[in-house]
């Protein structure tokens, strides 16, 4: 599924679950898109920092680089928390408290549902199920 179709499905899913009026949707979606873009930038920024420290074989990670990775991990989590606080405040300006909670809950549900569909699709297409370490 391409990014545009995925984003359209996500918007439809959330709009329906949040029970957004057309007026509220016009105000909410630009804010949510901004939030989502900033979240994506954080992920790319910290992912790039981690890749610089990470060798192809994770078992060969030095203690020094592992310590740096932990620092980056914590810095990323703090940046994500700060972003969440900022945008939850902005969401509260246009949505009810119940809708704000639903944004977080239902966006997570959408992502989980998508991952399940992708996982099922891979097996249906004859691709092997990822090794979970069970055998």
N, C-alpha and C positions, 0 to 999 in steps of 0.2 A: 504494500500500500504506500503510495507516495505521500510526502509531507502535507501537501494541500488537502488531500482527501482525509488524511488522519486528523488534521486540524479542524476540518469541517465536521467530522464525526464527533470530535471532542466538544465543539461548540454546541452542536445539536444535543448531545447527551447532557451537558451541563445546563443549557438553557431550559430543557425540558424538566430536569430534576430540580432546578432552582425555581421553577415556575416564574420566570422573568417576564415582565410585561415588555412590550416593544420599546417603550420609553426608557425603562430601566436598562434593558439590554444595550441600547445605544450609548449609555453612559458607562455601563459596567465593562463591556468587552474591550474598549481601548485601554482601560486600566489593567485588566487581566492580561491582555497581550503584552503590555509593557512589563508587567510582573514576570510573565513567562519568559520574555526575552532576556531580562536581567538574570533570571535564574539560570538560563541556558549559558549566558556569558560566564557566570561564576563557575559552572561545571566545566566549561572549556578551559578557563584560566587555571583552575586548580588541577584539572586533568593533565594539562601541559606541564605544569610544575612537577607532578608526580612522575610523568613519563621520562623527564630528564634524569631522575634519580633511579629509575627502575631498569634493571637489565632485563633481557629477554627471559632469563631463568630467575624466578623469584627466590629460589633457594640460595642464590649467590648474592643477595642483597646484603651489603655491609651493615654493621651495627650503626655506623655513622649515618648512612643514608636511610636506614629504618627509623632512626630518631628524627631525621629531617622530615620523613614521610608522616610521622605522627604529628609533628608540628603543623605541617600543611593540612592534614586531616582536621585537626582542631580549628585551625584558622578558617577552613572552608565551612565547617559546621557553624561557627560563629557568624560568618558572613551570611550564610543561609538563614540563620535565626534572625539576624538584623533585617534582612530582606523581608522575611515573613512578617515581622512586626510592623514594618513600614507599610506593606501592602494590605495587611489585615486592617490597619487603621484607615487606609483609603477605601477599602471595600465597605467598611462600616458607614462611610459617608453616603453610599448609594444603595446599600442593601440592608435588610433587617438583620438582626443578630442571628436568627435562625438560618437565613440564607448565607451569611458569612461562614457559619460552621459547615453548612452543606457544601460550599465551594471546596473547602479542604477535604472533607469526607468524600464527596462524589468525584473530585478530580483523582483522588487516590483509587477509588473504585474503578474509574475508567481505565487508569493505567494497569491495574491488576487484571481487569477483564481483557484488555488488549494483550497482555503478556500470556494469558491463558489461551487466547485464540491463536496467537503466534505459535505457542508450544504445540497445541493440537494440530495446527496446520502443518507444522514440520513433520509430525508423525504421519499425517494423512498423505503427505507427498512422498512418503517412503524414506524420508531422512531419519536416521537413527535418533532415538531419544538420547538427550545428553546424559553422560555417565554421572550418576549421583553418588558414586562411591560405594554403592550397596553390595556389589559383587566383585 
